[in-house]
Amino acid sequence: MGKTSKRTPQTLSTIGNVLMGLSMVFALIIFFPIIKEEYTYRTTNVITQTATSEVFNIRIPTIGINSPVVENVDPWNQRLYVEALKNGVAHATGSAVPNQSGLMYLFAHSSDLPWRMTRYNTAFFRLGRVKEGDQIIVTYKGKDIVYRVREKKTVWPNEVKYLTEQKRNQLVLQTCTPIGTALKRLLVFAERVDNF
């Protein structure tokens, strides 16, 4: 019995160390996509100037966003928009497209489950860093349309009035905030620079 009692603290210590090590490995696996994305952004000075899609694309050079846009996605149908967000930023059904007058509403994740994180389904990871005056370039059917950021707001999920106001040539970008939660919504408002 004496031998058993001497080994128990050592065994428990070993088990505790193994569990701590495994939890650290698990945490690294969870946060690796975010760390990788942030590292790439901070160490790469060259922002891709060409759109990833000539059909529909969004670029925000100051924060390194360059993502295809999936057109005509129902923002009230979770099954549809979750599938669309795997491939890029979603354009809300019923909102304007760049060659129309009205409000264009685009939304994307700022984060996702670690095993589902890709470059596109977390396209708005850095959206909170955008500043007033920053340029947003939307490519639509091969033509670049330039918008300039006017303001940002953080709102509760039920505050949808900002998305129903029909303003000529306005772009609204939306993502969840704080990153890793769905607590609130970050809205970025931008005005079209040129008139059509």
C-alpha positions as CSV (number, residue, x, y, z in Angstrom):
1,M,0.0,0.0,0.0
2,G,2.9,2.3,0.7
3,K,4.2,2.0,-2.9
4,T,0.7,2.8,-4.3
5,S,0.4,6.0,-2.3
6,K,3.9,7.2,-3.4
7,R,3.0,6.6,-7.1
8,T,-0.4,8.3,-7.0
9,P,0.8,11.9,-6.7
10,Q,3.3,11.3,-9.5
11,T,0.7,9.5,-11.7
12,L,-1.7,12.4,-11.1
13,S,1.0,14.9,-11.9
14,T,1.8,13.1,-15.1
15,I,-1.9,12.9,-16.1
16,G,-2.3,16.6,-15.3
17,N,0.7,17.5,-17.5
18,V,-0.5,15.4,-20.4
19,L,-4.0,16.9,-20.2
20,M,-2.5,20.5,-20.1
21,G,-0.3,19.6,-23.1
22,L,-3.3,18.2,-25.0
23,S,-5.4,21.3,-24.2
24,M,-2.7,23.6,-25.5
25,V,-2.5,21.5,-28.7
26,F,-6.2,21.6,-29.1
27,A,-6.2,25.5,-28.5
28,L,-3.6,25.9,-31.2
29,I,-5.7,23.8,-33.6
30,I,-8.7,25.9,-32.9
31,F,-7.0,29.2,-33.3
32,F,-4.5,28.3,-36.1
33,P,-6.7,29.6,-39.0
34,I,-7.1,33.0,-37.3
35,I,-3.4,33.1,-36.4
36,K,-2.4,32.2,-39.9
37,E,-4.7,34.8,-41.5
38,E,-3.5,37.5,-39.2
39,Y,0.2,36.6,-39.7
40,T,-0.3,36.6,-43.5
41,Y,-2.0,40.0,-43.4
42,R,0.7,41.6,-41.1
43,T,3.7,40.2,-43.1
44,T,2.5,40.7,-46.6
45,N,2.7,44.2,-47.9
46,V,1.3,43.4,-51.3
47,I,-2.5,43.4,-51.5
48,T,-3.9,41.6,-54.5
49,Q,-5.2,44.2,-56.9
50,T,-7.0,41.9,-59.2
51,A,-10.4,40.5,-58.2
52,T,-10.7,36.9,-57.4
53,S,-13.9,36.8,-59.5
54,E,-14.8,39.0,-62.5
55,V,-18.5,38.1,-62.1
56,F,-19.0,39.5,-58.6
57,N,-16.3,40.4,-56.1
58,I,-15.4,42.7,-53.2
59,R,-12.0,44.2,-52.3
60,I,-11.0,46.4,-49.4
61,P,-7.3,47.0,-50.0
62,T,-6.6,48.7,-46.7
63,I,-7.5,45.6,-44.7
64,G,-6.6,42.9,-47.2
65,I,-10.1,41.7,-48.2
66,N,-10.5,40.2,-51.6
67,S,-13.4,37.8,-51.9
68,P,-15.9,36.5,-54.5
69,V,-19.6,37.5,-53.8
70,V,-22.4,34.9,-54.1
71,E,-25.3,36.7,-55.6
72,N,-29.0,36.5,-54.5
73,V,-28.7,34.8,-51.1
74,D,-31.7,34.8,-48.8
75,P,-30.5,36.3,-45.5
76,W,-33.4,34.8,-43.6
77,N,-32.7,31.2,-44.7
78,Q,-29.9,29.9,-42.5
79,R,-29.4,26.7,-44.6
80,L,-28.9,28.7,-47.8
81,Y,-26.7,31.5,-46.4
82,V,-24.4,29.1,-44.5
83,E,-23.8,27.2,-47.7
84,A,-23.2,30.4,-49.7
85,L,-20.8,31.8,-47.1
86,K,-18.5,28.8,-47.6
87,N,-17.7,30.3,-51.0
88,G,-17.4,34.0,-50.2
89,V,-19.4,37.1,-49.2
90,A,-23.2,36.8,-49.7
91,H,-25.3,39.4,-51.5
92,A,-28.8,39.6,-50.0
93,T,-31.8,38.8,-52.1
94,G,-33.8,41.9,-53.0
95,S,-31.0,44.3,-52.5
96,A,-29.5,46.2,-55.4
97,V,-26.5,45.0,-57.5
98,P,-23.8,47.6,-58.5
99,N,-25.5,48.5,-61.8
100,Q,-28.8,49.4,-60.0
101,S,-29.8,52.3,-57.9
102,G,-30.6,51.4,-54.3
103,L,-29.0,49.8,-51.2
104,M,-26.7,46.9,-51.8
105,Y,-26.4,44.6,-48.8
106,L,-23.4,42.2,-48.5
107,F,-22.8,40.0,-45.4
108,A,-20.1,37.4,-44.3
109,H,-18.7,35.7,-41.3
110,S,-16.0,37.2,-39.2
111,S,-15.2,33.7,-37.8
112,D,-16.5,30.2,-38.0
113,L,-15.9,26.8,-36.3
114,P,-12.2,26.0,-36.6
115,W,-12.7,22.9,-38.7
116,R,-14.8,25.0,-41.2
117,M,-12.6,28.1,-41.4
118,T,-11.4,29.0,-44.8
119,R,-10.3,32.2,-46.4
120,Y,-13.7,32.9,-47.8
121,N,-16.1,31.9,-45.0
122,T,-14.3,34.3,-42.7
123,A,-14.0,37.1,-45.3
124,F,-15.0,39.9,-42.9
125,F,-12.5,38.8,-40.2
126,R,-10.8,42.3,-40.3
127,L,-13.9,44.4,-41.2
128,G,-13.8,46.1,-37.8
129,R,-10.5,47.8,-38.8
130,V,-12.0,49.6,-41.8
131,K,-11.9,53.4,-41.4
132,E,-14.0,56.3,-42.7
133,G,-12.7,57.2,-46.2
134,D,-11.4,53.7,-47.0
135,Q,-12.0,52.5,-50.5
136,I,-14.2,49.5,-51.3
137,I,-14.1,48.1,-54.8
138,V,-16.9,45.9,-56.0
139,T,-16.3,44.1,-59.3
140,Y,-19.5,43.3,-61.1
141,K,-19.6,41.7,-64.6
142,G,-16.1,42.7,-65.3
143,K,-16.5,46.4,-64.2
144,D,-15.1,47.9,-61.0
145,I,-17.4,50.2,-59.0
146,V,-15.7,52.2,-56.2
147,Y,-17.4,53.0,-52.9
148,R,-16.0,55.1,-50.0
149,V,-16.6,54.2,-46.3
150,R,-18.9,56.8,-44.6
151,E,-19.4,55.2,-41.2
152,K,-19.5,52.1,-39.0
153,K,-22.1,51.1,-36.4
154,T,-22.4,48.2,-34.0
155,V,-26.0,47.2,-33.5
156,W,-28.1,44.4,-32.0
157,P,-29.3,41.6,-34.4
158,N,-32.9,42.8,-34.3
159,E,-32.0,46.3,-35.5
160,V,-32.7,45.8,-39.2
161,K,-33.9,49.3,-40.0
162,Y,-30.5,50.1,-41.4
163,L,-31.0,47.4,-44.0
164,T,-34.4,48.4,-45.1
165,E,-33.7,52.1,-45.8
166,Q,-33.5,52.4,-49.5
167,K,-30.7,54.9,-50.3
168,R,-29.4,55.4,-53.7
169,N,-25.9,54.0,-54.4
170,Q,-25.3,52.9,-50.8
171,L,-23.4,49.7,-49.8
172,V,-23.9,48.1,-46.4
173,L,-21.5,45.4,-45.2
174,Q,-22.4,43.3,-42.2
175,T,-20.7,40.7,-40.0
176,C,-21.0,39.5,-36.5
177,T,-19.0,41.1,-33.6
178,P,-17.1,40.5,-31.4
179,I,-15.2,38.0,-33.4
180,G,-16.1,34.5,-32.5
181,T,-19.6,35.4,-31.3
182,A,-23.0,36.3,-32.9
183,L,-23.8,38.8,-30.1
184,K,-24.0,42.0,-32.2
185,R,-23.7,43.1,-35.8
186,L,-21.0,45.4,-37.3
187,L,-22.4,47.5,-40.1
188,V,-20.2,49.4,-42.5
189,F,-21.9,52.0,-44.7
190,A,-20.3,53.2,-47.9
191,E,-21.3,55.6,-50.7
192,R,-20.7,55.0,-54.4
193,V,-18.0,57.4,-55.6
194,D,-19.1,57.6,-59.3
195,N,-22.7,58.0,-60.5
196,F,-24.1,55.8,-63.3
